[in-house]
Amino acid sequence: MKDLKITNVKTILTAPDNVNLVVVKVETSEPGLYGLGCATFTQRYLAVKTAIDEYMKPFVIGKDPLRIEDIWHTACVSSYWRNGPVLNNAISGVDMALWDIKGKLAGMPVYQLLGGKCREAAAVYRHADGRDEQEVEDNIRAYMEQGYRHVRCQMGLYGGANHKMNSPENALPGAYYDPDAYSRSVVRLFEHLRNKLGFEIELCHDVHERIAPIEALRLAKRLEPYRLFFLEDALAPEQIEWFQMIRQQSATPIAMGELFNNPVEWTSLVANRLIDFIRSHVSTIGGITPAYKLAHFCEAFSVRTAWHGPPDVSPVGHAANVHLDVSVPNFGIQEWSGLSERMHEVFPGCPELRSGYVYPNDRPGLGIDIDESKAALYPCKNDLPKWTLARLPDGTPVRP
């Protein structure tokens, strides 16, 4: 379309399920033609809003929305310092919206622009937590009855729960856990689950960087008999050199990457085949443009995708994940936290979930919209997160 220009960029904040979401709307000179993108960084959503409104908006207004590569690269370096979660999410919101616009102009879903379908839908995994082994088993069985074949299993969420603490006097508040008690409980959990459920159901576990590197190695080895689909985030990004030791001594598949925002964090892990699944949060690495390239980089080294898909991804971000999922050959699994009725009301055109698979719709672009009047009914709350304040029994703060 001749002389098409970006005329406005809007940041929409909403929390239909009490999770702060950031959605970007890029408007164009063509009446009614706009795109949506996800820029959700829940814990610092106001910083992302500022980056979009004060920097990305004036940077892109007047530009041709079809020049996605040029806009992505120039936006990335326009701040000189780059590859941080705030700026990457701001860029992602615009980037996804531009892919949405291009799909609408082409009259095609985004997955067609990415090369077309490799599969009709993306297999997903759900989260099963519980106070004890039996409750986790019961929750997994409920998912199995709904047609799911992949389930992430936790017992007390991250780091476990109900640990007896012997903390010093005047210990500071925080999310306390005992890493040794947690590690032992994980092995007991999977022994119980395999004894009761067998090996037909695929099981995962998220360590969430809660243990020391040497304990992560020990845990990966001890879990081998239970054939996990993957062990997620066994180490923090600052400890990635330890993955070589884990790979040398354990055959437990490893998933990593939801905290990554810089390509140097994943390049060596993928190229040296030290992980099996890349778990990046697509908006935190900058949107569809870099995620598509990352997927194909991983394909060359037989690493599969497993994009981050928790509640703190907007339905627009989930839609982007699914378009990537169905179009890349090395798709592995998609995390799926579920979308409530409120989400479907605020975001018409959400991906559809049926019997353990999530399907993109065939509408042009990302296929999803936002009802801004309904979104405004669910304002965000600027509360500091408490679950991130992880502490050892003696009060030592640790990286979650």
Phi, psi and omega per residue, in radians:
M1 nan 2.225 -3.024
K2 -1.243 2.360 3.032
D3 1.081 0.467 3.065
L4 -1.221 2.317 -3.095
K5 -2.350 2.675 2.967
I6 -1.375 2.217 -3.097
T7 -1.918 -0.366 -3.107
N8 -2.843 2.653 3.043
V9 -2.290 2.170 -3.140
K10 -2.008 2.435 3.020
T11 -1.817 2.127 -3.104
I12 -1.954 2.095 3.117
L13 -1.833 2.296 -3.138
T14 -2.715 2.693 -3.125
A15 -2.518 1.158 -3.120
P16 -1.011 -0.557 3.131
D17 -1.987 0.517 3.098
N18 1.131 0.451 3.008
V19 -2.123 2.186 -3.072
N20 -1.181 2.148 -3.135
L21 -2.077 2.535 3.110
V22 -2.128 2.075 3.133
V23 -2.103 2.401 3.139
V24 -1.907 2.354 3.068
K25 -2.044 2.046 3.115
V26 -1.801 2.070 -3.120
E27 -1.763 2.671 -3.072
T28 -2.194 3.028 3.136
S29 -1.262 -0.236 3.060
E30 -1.478 2.059 -3.095
P31 -0.935 2.261 3.103
G32 1.412 -0.065 -3.135
L33 -1.707 1.981 3.122
Y34 -2.570 2.907 3.112
G35 -2.308 2.731 3.125
L36 -2.060 2.532 3.078
G37 -2.469 2.777 3.112
C38 -1.773 2.300 3.094
A39 -2.294 0.596 -2.970
T40 -1.346 1.987 2.939
F41 -2.195 1.488 -2.929
T42 -0.900 -0.794 -3.013
Q43 -1.246 -0.323 -3.140
R44 -2.415 0.830 -3.018
Y45 -1.162 -0.538 3.134
L46 -1.244 -0.558 3.074
A47 -1.145 -0.691 3.106
V48 -1.150 -0.750 3.110
K49 -0.997 -0.770 3.121
T50 -1.086 -0.764 -3.141
A51 -1.068 -0.673 3.131
I52 -1.232 -0.904 -3.018
D53 -1.200 -0.679 -3.016
E54 -1.645 -0.348 -3.057
Y55 -2.174 -0.924 -3.110
M56 -1.190 -0.730 -3.111
K57 -1.009 -0.983 3.121
P58 -1.144 -0.426 3.139
F59 -1.214 -0.632 -3.020
V60 -1.751 -0.327 -3.126
I61 -1.040 2.311 -3.112
G62 1.626 -0.201 -3.131
K63 -1.479 2.802 3.083
D64 -1.350 2.044 -3.083
P65 -1.186 -0.226 -3.136
L66 -1.430 -0.210 -3.110
R67 -1.608 1.183 -3.022
I68 -1.122 -0.840 -3.110
E69 -1.034 -0.814 -3.103
D70 -1.107 -0.763 -3.141
I71 -1.122 -0.737 -3.112
W72 -1.084 -0.854 -3.079
H73 -1.170 -0.754 -3.119
T74 -1.223 -0.611 3.079
A75 -1.149 -0.659 -3.111
C76 -1.085 -0.690 -3.061
V77 -1.715 -0.060 -3.061
S78 -1.159 -0.416 3.107
S79 -1.580 -0.002 -3.069
Y80 1.195 -1.164 3.010
W81 -1.332 2.450 -2.961
R82 -2.611 -3.118 3.078
N83 1.148 0.690 2.989
G84 -1.962 2.785 -3.049
P85 -1.122 -0.585 -3.136
V86 -1.189 -0.950 -3.116
L87 -1.162 -0.664 3.121
N88 -1.092 -0.711 3.111
N89 -1.157 -0.675 3.093
A90 -1.077 -0.763 3.102
I91 -1.126 -0.710 -3.130
S92 -1.043 -0.758 -3.130
G93 -0.975 -0.751 3.108
V94 -1.244 -0.769 -3.083
D95 -1.034 -0.863 3.125
M96 -1.067 -0.696 -3.141
A97 -1.099 -0.635 3.118
L98 -1.185 -0.680 3.055
W99 -1.114 -0.666 3.100
D100 -1.077 -0.786 3.111
I101 -1.089 -0.797 -3.114
K102 -1.087 -0.702 3.098
G103 -1.115 -0.695 3.128
K104 -1.145 -0.720 3.109
L105 -1.127 -0.672 -3.136
A106 -1.357 -0.259 -3.060
G107 1.252 0.471 -3.078
M108 -2.286 2.621 2.945
P109 -1.127 2.687 -3.127
V110 -1.017 -0.613 -3.119
Y111 -1.065 -0.473 3.069
Q112 -1.222 -0.634 3.106
L113 -1.196 -0.397 3.140
L114 -1.578 0.124 3.090
G115 2.034 -0.057 3.128
G116 1.594 3.010 -3.040
K117 -1.283 2.417 2.875
C118 -1.740 -0.261 -3.134
R119 -2.756 2.777 -3.086
E120 -1.359 -0.484 -3.079
A121 -2.710 2.938 -3.123
A122 -1.875 2.182 3.025
A123 -1.150 2.450 -3.085
V124 -2.152 2.789 2.961
Y125 -2.088 2.553 3.123
R126 -1.902 2.975 -3.089
H127 -1.813 2.193 3.064
A128 -2.061 1.959 3.083
D129 -1.935 3.012 3.111
G130 -3.119 2.787 3.136
R131 -1.322 -0.414 3.123
D132 -2.625 3.120 -3.079
E133 -1.036 -0.692 -3.089
Q134 -1.165 -0.715 -3.140
E135 -1.156 -0.663 3.070
V136 -1.093 -0.806 3.113
E137 -0.999 -0.785 -3.132
D138 -1.070 -0.718 -3.130
N139 -1.199 -0.615 3.076
I140 -1.151 -0.755 3.131
R141 -1.050 -0.653 3.108
A142 -1.103 -0.701 3.089
Y143 -1.173 -0.699 3.128
M144 -1.052 -0.672 3.119
E145 -1.138 -0.419 3.111
Q146 -1.539 -0.013 3.066
G147 1.784 0.051 3.132
Y148 -1.354 2.466 3.112
R149 -2.053 0.053 3.122
H150 -2.384 2.252 -3.113
V151 -2.465 2.355 3.013
R152 -1.562 2.297 -3.004
C153 -2.001 2.167 3.073
Q154 -2.290 2.738 3.072
M155 -2.327 1.502 -3.039
G156 1.714 0.521 3.139
L157 0.940 -2.350 -2.989
Y158 -1.507 2.131 3.136
G159 1.445 0.055 3.127
G160 1.392 -3.084 -3.087
A161 -2.593 2.921 3.058
N162 1.059 0.574 3.077
H163 -1.420 2.462 3.066
K164 -1.345 2.134 -3.059
M165 -1.856 2.374 2.991
N166 -2.029 1.434 -3.040
S167 -1.705 2.661 3.118
P168 -1.206 2.838 3.087
E169 -1.076 2.522 3.095
N170 1.126 0.418 3.078
A171 -1.080 2.433 -3.077
L172 -1.238 2.696 3.119
P173 -1.175 2.703 3.135
G174 2.969 -3.120 3.099
A175 -1.590 1.534 -3.038
Y176 -1.372 2.502 3.047
Y177 -2.708 2.794 3.135
D178 -1.896 1.869 -3.060
P179 -1.071 -0.609 3.139
D180 -1.211 -0.791 3.101
A181 -1.093 -0.683 3.112
Y182 -1.073 -0.868 -3.096
S183 -1.042 -0.738 3.124
R184 -1.114 -0.664 -3.094
S185 -1.192 -0.555 -3.138
V186 -1.125 -0.747 3.134
V187 -1.124 -0.763 3.110
R188 -1.077 -0.695 -3.125
L189 -1.054 -0.857 -3.071
F190 -1.289 -0.498 3.009
E191 -1.087 -0.786 3.121
H192 -1.102 -0.814 -3.058
L193 -1.127 -0.730 3.135
R194 -1.217 -0.616 3.097
N195 -1.129 -0.596 -3.077
K196 -1.618 -0.590 -3.009
L197 -1.878 -0.250 -3.080
G198 1.315 -2.793 -3.022
F199 -1.999 0.210 -3.136
E200 -1.398 -0.391 3.117
I201 -1.694 2.368 3.137
E202 -1.492 2.240 -3.066
L203 -2.090 2.435 3.101
C204 -2.163 2.917 3.036
H205 -2.589 2.472 -3.139
D206 -1.914 1.913 3.083
V207 -1.244 -0.603 3.124
H208 1.025 0.686 3.046
E209 1.001 0.616 -3.028
R210 -1.628 -0.015 -3.086
I211 -2.301 2.834 3.125
A212 -1.179 2.691 -3.095
P213 -0.951 -0.748 -3.104
I214 -1.171 -0.569 3.092
E215 -1.267 -0.562 3.064
A216 -1.098 -0.704 3.077
L217 -1.086 -0.824 3.139
R218 -1.062 -0.747 -3.123
L219 -1.135 -0.767 3.124
A220 -1.019 -0.685 3.129
K221 -1.199 -0.743 -3.090
R222 -1.219 -0.401 -3.129
L223 -1.517 -0.121 -3.095
E224 -0.920 -0.776 -3.086
P225 -1.089 -0.314 -3.041
Y226 -1.701 0.045 2.970
R227 0.846 1.107 3.074
L228 -1.150 2.563 2.989
F229 -1.140 -0.746 2.894
F230 -2.883 2.755 2.996
L231 -1.861 2.092 -2.960
E232 -1.726 2.445 3.012
D233 0.804 0.927 3.116
A234 -1.157 -0.431 -3.102
L235 -2.315 2.743 3.026
A236 -1.350 2.747 3.136
P237 -0.989 -0.483 -3.139
E238 -1.293 -0.110 -3.053
Q239 -2.075 0.389 -2.968
I240 -1.132 -0.348 3.111
E241 -1.076 -0.427 3.139
W242 -1.207 -0.307 -3.118
F243 -1.085 -0.477 3.101
Q244 -1.110 -0.692 3.117
M245 -1.181 -0.685 3.112
I246 -1.108 -0.781 -3.114
R247 -1.111 -0.660 -3.119
Q248 -1.184 -0.416 -2.994
Q249 -2.074 -0.073 -3.074
S250 -2.484 2.528 3.074
A251 -1.767 0.155 3.073
T252 -1.203 2.163 3.135
P253 -1.076 2.495 -3.043
I254 -2.063 2.303 3.011
A255 -2.006 2.429 -3.040
M256 -2.688 2.576 2.903
G257 2.323 -0.017 -3.044
E258 -1.182 -0.353 3.085
L259 -1.633 -0.050 -3.101
F260 -1.219 2.465 2.974
N261 -2.437 0.034 -3.116
N262 -2.246 2.294 -3.107
P263 -0.961 -0.492 -3.137
V264 -1.165 -0.295 3.136
E265 -1.306 -0.530 -3.104
W266 -1.867 -0.296 -2.996
T267 -1.015 -0.899 -3.086
S268 -1.221 -0.611 3.125
L269 -1.089 -0.722 -3.131
V270 -1.304 -0.870 -3.062
A271 -1.102 -0.537 3.125
N272 -1.665 0.126 3.070
R273 0.982 0.777 -3.118
L274 -1.649 -0.176 3.046
I275 -2.273 2.869 -3.111
D276 -1.942 -0.418 -3.128
F277 -2.386 2.392 3.030
I278 -1.691 2.265 -2.955
R279 -2.004 0.448 -2.995
S280 -1.037 2.580 2.960
H281 -1.451 1.900 -2.909
V282 -1.001 -0.684 -3.130
S283 -1.242 -0.479 -3.116
T284 -1.340 -0.329 3.040
I285 -1.672 -0.027 3.023
G286 2.026 0.070 3.031
G287 1.942 -2.856 -3.080
I288 -1.159 -0.687 -3.075
T289 -0.986 -0.938 3.121
P290 -1.297 -0.512 -3.132
A291 -1.158 -0.693 3.114
Y292 -1.107 -0.720 3.103
K293 -1.187 -0.682 3.101
L294 -1.092 -0.729 3.128
A295 -1.041 -0.743 -3.118
H296 -1.296 -0.548 3.006
F297 -1.078 -0.782 3.120
C298 -1.113 -0.618 -3.138
E299 -0.992 -0.650 -3.109
A300 -1.141 -0.327 -3.085
F301 -2.095 0.331 3.076
S302 1.038 0.596 3.022
V303 -1.769 2.294 -3.084
R304 -1.697 2.799 3.128
T305 -1.557 2.584 3.039
A306 -2.674 1.131 -3.002
W307 -0.948 2.535 3.102
H308 -1.069 2.243 -3.092
G309 -2.465 0.901 -3.120
P310 -1.466 -3.089 3.082
P311 -1.071 -0.435 3.139
D312 -1.557 0.695 2.840
V313 -2.159 2.267 3.140
S314 -1.221 2.808 3.047
P315 -0.975 -0.503 3.054
V316 -1.129 -0.743 3.083
G317 -1.140 -0.679 3.076
H318 -1.091 -0.708 3.108
A319 -1.081 -0.742 3.104
A320 -1.066 -0.751 3.095
N321 -0.972 -0.809 -3.055
V322 -1.182 -0.649 3.078
H323 -1.085 -0.680 3.049
L324 -1.163 -0.755 -3.086
D325 -0.995 -0.777 -3.035
V326 -1.407 -0.212 -3.035
S327 -1.851 -0.304 -3.110
V328 -1.700 2.429 -3.077
P329 -1.199 -0.467 -3.062
N330 -1.738 0.572 3.014
F331 -1.121 2.440 3.108
G332 -1.926 -1.104 -3.102
I333 -2.811 2.729 3.107
Q334 -2.100 2.161 3.009
E335 -1.146 2.387 -3.102
W336 -2.442 2.047 -3.096
S337 -1.675 -0.114 3.134
G338 1.586 2.557 3.126
L339 -2.112 2.157 -3.077
S340 -1.295 2.998 3.080
E341 -1.072 -0.625 3.111
R342 -1.094 -0.712 3.113
M343 -1.077 -0.736 3.139
H344 -1.150 -0.559 3.110
E345 -1.258 -0.710 -3.125
V346 -1.321 -0.592 -3.069
F347 -2.117 1.404 3.099
P348 -1.064 2.429 3.111
G349 1.633 0.331 3.102
C350 -1.016 2.618 3.023
P351 -0.953 2.591 -3.062
E352 -1.762 2.365 -3.118
L353 -1.868 2.196 3.115
R354 -2.528 2.080 3.000
S355 0.896 0.848 3.050
G356 1.482 0.086 3.103
Y357 -2.219 2.520 3.048
V358 -1.956 2.327 -3.028
Y359 -1.974 2.330 2.957
P360 -1.327 2.662 3.006
N361 -1.503 2.988 -3.040
D362 -1.728 0.289 3.095
R363 -1.253 2.683 3.124
P364 -1.049 2.616 -3.131
G365 1.305 -2.545 3.103
L366 -1.357 -0.200 3.052
G367 1.362 0.214 -3.057
I368 -2.251 2.631 -3.136
D369 -2.302 3.124 3.083
I370 -2.392 2.357 3.032
D371 -1.623 1.765 -3.011
E372 -1.138 -0.561 3.121
S373 -1.180 -0.681 3.097
K374 -1.288 -0.615 3.093
A375 -1.054 -0.621 -3.117
A376 -1.192 -0.299 3.128
L377 -1.281 -0.210 -3.061
Y378 -2.180 1.342 -3.095
P379 -1.202 2.649 3.087
C380 -1.318 2.767 3.087
K381 -2.127 2.264 -3.077
N382 -1.569 1.163 3.102
D383 -1.712 2.374 3.082
L384 -1.254 2.326 -3.105
P385 -1.186 2.465 -3.140
K386 -1.772 -0.507 -3.071
W387 -1.183 -0.356 3.139
T388 -1.350 -0.209 -3.081
L389 -1.520 1.066 -3.084
A390 -1.229 2.406 3.124
R391 -2.414 2.542 3.019
L392 -1.345 2.915 -3.104
P393 -0.935 -0.536 -3.133
D394 -1.498 0.081 3.100
G395 1.690 -0.072 -3.116
T396 -1.119 2.220 3.064
P397 -1.289 2.443 -3.139
V398 -2.273 2.792 -3.127
R399 -1.383 2.125 3.112
P400 -1.427 nan nan
